[in-house]
């Protein structure tokens, strides 16, 4: 098997590539950059693209995917595309129109994965899957209790295939990962390199993950960058990892995650870095009854 096409099987029979290209960028970044970066990502071998209505770039990302289909680089079924429902569309009757709007912007017939951040619209999500608008359905930022609630729902038609959460060596989510694995739910890691973004969502007071001495020493030993070590760590734990960069050199470099392997000692040392640091703590919504991060995992 070509290492670049490493995929994980989802609980509904579909496959998700283990390395995904994240397309979120702060508002000041011109949308045209999403177009160029996504094209390049597909050219260098990314087969999993992660976006959302909220990122306001689905038009450009869709254009990039379609242009790479048109020039014969990929077929539609080679690209795994994820979109997300934003919190303003949680009322069940708004879910399908929201997905249809994303599809219209993308000019695609379906998405491969549609993700919600709150349990209230699951039924409507199941209908989107039945209608063929999305192949798989998943959740994001759920703690184990919220997942349990969904899994125990009477009349549950489709189990979520994944839980997309912040996950990196400073927040390795090992308990949540075990819980998800035991229920055949894939953990998808965002902010896998910590976060260098200056965004309203990001806590600026935390140490920079990629400057961690342990990570840097392991990187040096393997002649790789600390970022690649952080990505490889996730791949070896069975986590699907999103790599977000609009920098040409780094987009190409991130594909090298398949060119080396961390030793069990390396993995153990990285496990030891966990200190429950959240870069994205969504402080704005701490008072919400569904706020997920008051639980241990």
Residue pairs with C-beta under 8 A, 6 or more apart in sequence:
3 258
3 259
4 45
4 47
4 255
4 258
5 17
5 47
6 17
6 18
6 19
6 235
6 258
7 15
7 16
7 17
7 18
8 15
8 16
8 18
8 186
8 238
8 240
9 15
10 16
10 136
10 161
10 162
10 186
11 159
11 161
11 184
11 185
12 135
12 136
12 158
12 159
12 161
14 112
14 135
14 136
14 161
15 80
16 48
16 80
16 112
16 113
16 136
16 161
16 162
16 186
16 188
16 240
17 46
17 47
17 48
17 80
17 240
18 48
18 235
18 239
18 240
18 241
19 46
19 48
19 231
19 235
19 240
19 241
19 243
19 254
19 255
19 257
19 258
20 46
20 48
20 49
20 50
20 80
20 82
20 188
20 240
20 241
20 242
20 243
21 37
21 38
21 41
21 46
21 48
21 49
21 50
21 242
21 243
21 244
21 251
22 50
22 190
22 242
22 243
22 244
22 245
23 34
23 37
23 38
23 49
23 50
23 51
23 55
23 57
23 61
23 244
24 51
24 52
24 55
24 244
25 33
25 34
25 55
25 57
25 246
26 197
26 198
26 199
29 246
31 56
31 57
31 59
31 60
32 60
33 246
34 55
34 57
34 60
34 61
34 64
34 246
35 60
35 61
35 63
35 64
36 64
36 246
37 64
37 245
37 246
37 248
37 251
38 49
38 60
38 61
38 64
38 65
39 64
39 67
39 68
40 248
40 251
40 252
41 49
41 251
42 49
42 64
42 65
42 68
42 73
42 74
42 79
43 68
43 73
44 251
44 252
44 255
45 255
46 251
46 255
47 74
47 78
47 79
47 80
48 79
48 80
48 81
48 82
48 240
49 61
49 65
49 79
49 80
49 81
49 82
50 82
50 190
50 242
51 57
51 58
51 61
51 81
51 82
51 83
51 84
52 58
52 83
52 84
52 86
52 115
53 83
53 84
53 85
53 86
53 89
53 98
53 101
53 102
53 105
54 84
54 86
58 83
58 102
58 105
58 106
59 105
59 106
61 106
62 105
62 106
62 107
62 108
63 107
65 74
65 76
65 79
65 81
65 106
65 108
66 107
66 108
68 74
68 79
69 75
69 76
69 79
76 108
76 109
79 112
80 112
80 113
81 106
81 108
81 111
81 112
81 113
82 111
82 112
82 113
82 114
82 115
82 138
83 99
83 102
83 106
83 111
83 113
83 114
83 115
84 114
84 115
84 116
84 117
84 140
85 95
85 98
85 99
85 114
85 115
85 116
85 117
85 121
85 125
86 98
87 117
87 118
89 95
89 97
89 98
89 121
90 116
90 118
90 120
90 121
91 121
92 120
92 121
92 123
92 124
93 124
95 116
95 121
95 124
95 125
95 127
95 128
96 124
96 127
96 128
96 131
96 133
99 111
99 114
99 128
99 133
99 134
100 133
102 111
103 109
103 110
103 111
103 133
110 132
110 133
110 134
110 135
111 133
111 134
111 135
112 134
112 135
112 136
113 134
113 135
113 136
113 137
113 138
113 161
113 162
114 125
114 128
114 129
114 133
114 134
114 136
114 137
114 138
115 137
115 138
115 139
115 140
115 162
115 164
116 122
116 125
116 137
116 138
116 139
116 140
117 139
117 140
117 141
118 290
119 139
119 142
119 146
119 149
119 150
119 290
122 137
122 150
122 153
122 156
125 134
125 137
126 137
126 157
126 158
128 134
128 137
129 135
129 136
129 137
129 158
136 161
136 162
137 158
137 160
137 161
138 160
138 161
138 162
138 163
138 164
138 188
139 146
139 147
139 150
139 160
139 162
139 163
139 164
140 163
140 164
140 165
141 164
141 165
141 166
141 282
141 292
141 293
142 150
142 160
142 163
142 165
142 292
143 176
143 292
143 293
143 295
143 297
144 175
144 176
144 179
144 295
144 297
145 295
146 290
146 292
147 160
147 163
147 179
147 180
147 183
147 185
150 156
150 159
150 160
151 159
151 183
159 183
159 184
159 185
160 185
161 185
161 186
162 185
162 186
162 187
162 188
162 240
163 176
163 180
163 185
163 186
163 187
163 188
164 188
164 189
164 190
165 173
165 176
165 187
165 188
165 189
165 190
166 173
166 189
166 190
166 191
166 278
166 279
166 280
167 173
167 177
167 187
167 189
167 190
167 191
167 192
167 234
167 239
168 189
168 191
168 192
168 193
168 194
168 209
168 230
169 209
169 212
169 215
169 230
169 233
169 270
169 271
169 273
169 274
170 194
170 206
170 207
170 209
170 212
170 273
170 274
170 275
170 276
170 277
171 274
171 275
171 276
171 277
171 278
172 270
172 271
172 273
172 274
173 187
173 189
173 297
174 271
174 274
175 296
175 297
176 187
176 297
177 187
177 237
177 238
177 239
179 297
180 186
180 187
181 187
181 238
186 239
186 240
187 238
187 239
187 240
188 239
188 240
188 241
188 242
189 234
189 239
189 240
189 241
189 242
190 242
190 244
190 280
191 279
191 280
192 230
192 231
192 234
192 241
192 242
192 243
193 209
193 210
193 227
193 230
193 231
193 243
193 244
194 206
194 208
194 209
194 210
194 230
194 279
195 202
195 279
195 280
196 208
196 210
198 204
200 284
201 280
201 282
202 279
202 280
203 278
203 279
203 280
203 281
203 283
206 277
206 279
207 277
209 215
209 226
209 230
210 226
210 227
210 230
211 226
212 226
212 273
214 269
214 270
214 272
214 273
215 226
215 229
215 230
215 270
215 273
216 226
218 226
218 229
218 262
218 266
218 269
218 270
219 225
219 226
219 228
219 229
221 266
222 229
222 260
222 262
224 232
224 256
224 260
225 253
227 250
227 253
227 254
228 253
228 254
228 256
228 257
228 260
229 262
229 266
229 270
231 241
231 243
231 254
231 257
232 257
232 260
232 261
232 262
233 262
233 267
233 270
234 240
234 241
235 241
235 257
235 258
236 261
236 262
236 267
237 267
241 257
243 254
243 257
245 251
245 254
262 270
278 293
281 293
282 291
282 293
285 291
286 294
